[in-house]
Amino acid sequence: MYDYDLFVIGAGSGGVRASRMAAQAGAKVAIAEEQFLGGTCVNVGCVPKKLFYYGANFSSDFSDARGFGWSLQPPEFHWPTLRDNKDQEIKRLNTIYASLLDGAGVELIRGRARLQDPHTIEVDGKSYTAARILIATGCKPYVPNFPGSDLVITSDDVFYLDELPKRLLIVGGGYIALEFAGILHGLGVEVEVSYRGNQLLKHFDHALGKKLLTEMRGQNIEVMMQSQVLSIDEHSAGQLAVKFNESVERSYDAVLYATGRLPYTSDLGLDNTATQRRDNGEIVVDEYFQSSEPSIFALGDIIGTPELTPVAIEQGMAFVDTWFKDAARTVDYAAIATAVFCHPNIGSVGLSEERAREDGFDIELYESDFRHLKHTLSGRQERTYMKLVVDTASDKVLGAHMMGQDAGEIIQGLAIALKAGVTKQIVDSTIGVHPTAAEEFVTMRIPTSATE
């Protein structure tokens, strides 16, 4: 009756995983992609950002080496080499994604897909029909409309710059803004950050944002809190004149807006179906990813769940289990670990102190703030911070948070423990690995504060 059992719109991590698994389960599957395979993560997100993060770390590593007896000539950084090597790696990954789809028997259709009705998709003038349609189009950077907003760049653009700006303003106080602040500063750019709020990383444990603010200012990154950009004008010399609140004006070579991302669900033809969307464009689905239109499904960054690649992949597998393997299951969003690749690194899993209190828990906090062993010789004043949020009634660890070297690597093990329901008593009885920073998590025995 239909051309396909499943038609997927969007070849990002979630869409590719769902299409492959459905095809391997015996379904006839097609996937449409208008841009690049792998979605945001592979092309303009996690992967290239982490490569740039590694590249930026060398500047501090070279400086730290002196305290360990290494004499180095002044190092030189060549932006085109990093950018072009990154491009080659992304090209390789795109090829792998194409091979995975082909190997699973998924038909790849290039172009922008639009819904004509609940079972019909049009791509570049050709129509296809499917019993089920899965939308996995991800998000796009959001830039508010204001005088001069057309002069800014977004995080997507940074990966392809012809040259790095000498002086850059980054607008935003979330993880994307702060990651690029650290990365570009490490690559030699003079970076300033403007944020209209008073709490960096407001969706994380607030202690992390406060500690990171101190570290960034210690690195000579100017962070302007409660700062609002009013307008941007371009000078004849190519400089951008930025007007802030309180009549402040400064000049920059470029302005990067990292003020959030919005679901890429416009111009999909959803109005030709009964699919409901929220005001921000998110598609409303149930726990099995089905929308209000029975044949339309959605997953990934566009449904209001944590916007993380592993989450989208897990959703893709749960979707296939439910609708193509007769093994219905949902995704558990508790204790999902995440990392912020700022400088220094941040890792977090479970409830923040603020969320735990909001949820009514009586809690004890265990915190440690120390100088990493490495920096006793490097001379760097950077601090490492760790925090456990514990439910006093059950002794269960509700959250674990860290800022410091390798935090993203360390937090994965703690995520497993939290998922298993670890208690503070078990943490305390665990013998640490010495000498490591990670062992501090099992040696914090005295609470720093508790719910009164």
Secondary structure in CASP SS format (residue, H / E / C, confidence):
PFRMAT SS
TARGET T0000
AUTHOR 0000-0000-0000
METHOD secondary structure of the structure
MODEL  1
M C 1.00
Y C 1.00
D C 1.00
Y E 1.00
D E 1.00
L E 1.00
F E 1.00
V E 1.00
I E 1.00
G C 1.00
A C 1.00
G E 1.00
S H 1.00
G H 1.00
G H 1.00
V H 1.00
R H 1.00
A H 1.00
S H 1.00
R H 1.00
M H 1.00
A H 1.00
A H 1.00
Q H 1.00
A C 1.00
G C 1.00
A C 1.00
K C 1.00
V E 1.00
A E 1.00
I E 1.00
A E 1.00
E E 1.00
E C 1.00
Q C 1.00
F C 1.00
L C 1.00
G E 1.00
G H 1.00
T H 1.00
C H 1.00
V H 1.00
N H 1.00
V H 1.00
G C 1.00
C H 1.00
V H 1.00
P H 1.00
K H 1.00
K H 1.00
L H 1.00
F H 1.00
Y H 1.00
Y H 1.00
G H 1.00
A H 1.00
N H 1.00
F H 1.00
S H 1.00
S H 1.00
D H 1.00
F H 1.00
S H 1.00
D H 1.00
A H 1.00
R H 1.00
G H 1.00
F H 1.00
G C 1.00
W C 1.00
S C 1.00
L C 1.00
Q C 1.00
P C 1.00
P C 1.00
E C 1.00
F C 1.00
H C 1.00
W H 1.00
P H 1.00
T H 1.00
L H 1.00
R H 1.00
D H 1.00
N H 1.00
K H 1.00
D H 1.00
Q H 1.00
E H 1.00
I H 1.00
K H 1.00
R H 1.00
L H 1.00
N H 1.00
T H 1.00
I H 1.00
Y H 1.00
A H 1.00
S H 1.00
L H 1.00
L H 1.00
D H 1.00
G H 1.00
A H 1.00
G C 1.00
V C 1.00
E E 1.00
L E 1.00
I E 1.00
R E 1.00
G C 1.00
R C 1.00
A E 1.00
R E 1.00
L E 1.00
Q E 1.00
D E 1.00
P C 1.00
H C 1.00
T E 1.00
I E 1.00
E E 1.00
V E 1.00
D C 1.00
G C 1.00
K E 1.00
S E 1.00
Y E 1.00
T E 1.00
A E 1.00
A E 1.00
R E 1.00
I E 1.00
L E 1.00
I E 1.00
A C 1.00
T C 1.00
G C 1.00
C E 1.00
K E 1.00
P E 1.00
Y C 1.00
V C 1.00
P C 1.00
N C 1.00
F C 1.00
P C 1.00
G C 1.00
S H 1.00
D H 1.00
L H 1.00
V C 1.00
I E 1.00
T E 1.00
S H 1.00
D H 1.00
D H 1.00
V H 1.00
F C 1.00
Y C 1.00
L C 1.00
D C 1.00
E C 1.00
L C 1.00
P C 1.00
K C 1.00
R E 1.00
L E 1.00
L E 1.00
I E 1.00
V E 1.00
G C 1.00
G C 1.00
G C 1.00
Y H 1.00
I H 1.00
A H 1.00
L H 1.00
E H 1.00
F H 1.00
A H 1.00
G H 1.00
I H 1.00
L H 1.00
H H 1.00
G H 1.00
L C 1.00
G C 1.00
V C 1.00
E E 1.00
V E 1.00
E E 1.00
V E 1.00
S E 1.00
Y E 1.00
R C 1.00
G C 1.00
N C 1.00
Q C 1.00
L C 1.00
L C 1.00
K C 1.00
H C 1.00
F C 1.00
D C 1.00
H H 1.00
A H 1.00
L H 1.00
G H 1.00
K H 1.00
K H 1.00
L H 1.00
L H 1.00
T H 1.00
E H 1.00
M H 1.00
R H 1.00
G H 1.00
Q C 1.00
N C 1.00
I C 1.00
E E 1.00
V E 1.00
M E 1.00
M E 1.00
Q C 1.00
S C 1.00
Q C 1.00
V E 1.00
L E 1.00
S E 1.00
I E 1.00
D E 1.00
E E 1.00
H C 1.00
S C 1.00
A C 1.00
G C 1.00
Q C 1.00
L E 1.00
A E 1.00
V E 1.00
K E 1.00
F E 1.00
N H 1.00
E H 1.00
S H 1.00
V C 1.00
E E 1.00
R E 1.00
S E 1.00
Y E 1.00
D C 1.00
A E 1.00
V E 1.00
L E 1.00
Y E 1.00
A C 1.00
T C 1.00
G C 1.00
R E 1.00
L E 1.00
P E 1.00
Y C 1.00
T C 1.00
S C 1.00
D C 1.00
L C 1.00
G C 1.00
L H 1.00
D H 1.00
N H 1.00
T C 1.00
A C 1.00
T C 1.00
Q C 1.00
R E 1.00
R C 1.00
D C 1.00
N C 1.00
G C 1.00
E C 1.00
I E 1.00
V C 1.00
V C 1.00
D C 1.00
E C 1.00
Y C 1.00
F C 1.00
Q E 1.00
S C 1.00
S C 1.00
E C 1.00
P C 1.00
S C 1.00
I E 1.00
F E 1.00
A E 1.00
L C 1.00
G H 1.00
D H 1.00
I H 1.00
I C 1.00
G C 1.00
T C 1.00
P C 1.00
E C 1.00
L C 1.00
T H 1.00
P H 1.00
V H 1.00
A H 1.00
I H 1.00
E H 1.00
Q H 1.00
G H 1.00
M H 1.00
A H 1.00
F H 1.00
V H 1.00
D H 1.00
T H 1.00
W H 1.00
F H 1.00
K C 1.00
D C 1.00
A C 1.00
A C 1.00
R C 1.00
T C 1.00
V C 1.00
D C 1.00
Y C 1.00
A C 1.00
A C 1.00
I C 1.00
A C 1.00
T E 1.00
A E 1.00
V E 1.00
F C 1.00
C C 1.00
H C 1.00
P C 1.00
N C 1.00
I E 1.00
G E 1.00
S E 1.00
V E 1.00
G E 1.00
L C 1.00
S C 1.00
E H 1.00
E H 1.00
R H 1.00
A H 1.00
R H 1.00
E H 1.00
D C 1.00
G C 1.00
F C 1.00
D C 1.00
I E 1.00
E E 1.00
L E 1.00
Y E 1.00
E E 1.00
S E 1.00
D E 1.00
F E 1.00
R E 1.00
H C 1.00
L C 1.00
K C 1.00
H H 1.00
T H 1.00
L H 1.00
S H 1.00
G C 1.00
R C 1.00
Q C 1.00
E C 1.00
R E 1.00
T E 1.00
Y E 1.00
M E 1.00
K E 1.00
L E 1.00
V E 1.00
V E 1.00
D E 1.00
T C 1.00
A C 1.00
S C 1.00
D C 1.00
K E 1.00
V E 1.00
L E 1.00
G E 1.00
A E 1.00
H E 1.00
M E 1.00
M E 1.00
G C 1.00
Q C 1.00
D C 1.00
A H 1.00
G H 1.00
E H 1.00
I H 1.00
I H 1.00
Q H 1.00
G H 1.00
L H 1.00
A H 1.00
I H 1.00
A H 1.00
L H 1.00
K H 1.00
A C 1.00
G C 1.00
V C 1.00
T E 1.00
K H 1.00
Q H 1.00
I H 1.00
V H 1.00
D H 1.00
S H 1.00
T C 1.00
I C 1.00
G C 1.00
V C 1.00
H C 1.00
P C 1.00
T C 1.00
A C 1.00
A H 1.00
E H 1.00
E H 1.00
F H 1.00
V H 1.00
T C 1.00
M C 1.00
R C 1.00
I C 1.00
P C 1.00
T C 1.00
S E 1.00
A E 1.00
T C 1.00
E C 1.00
END
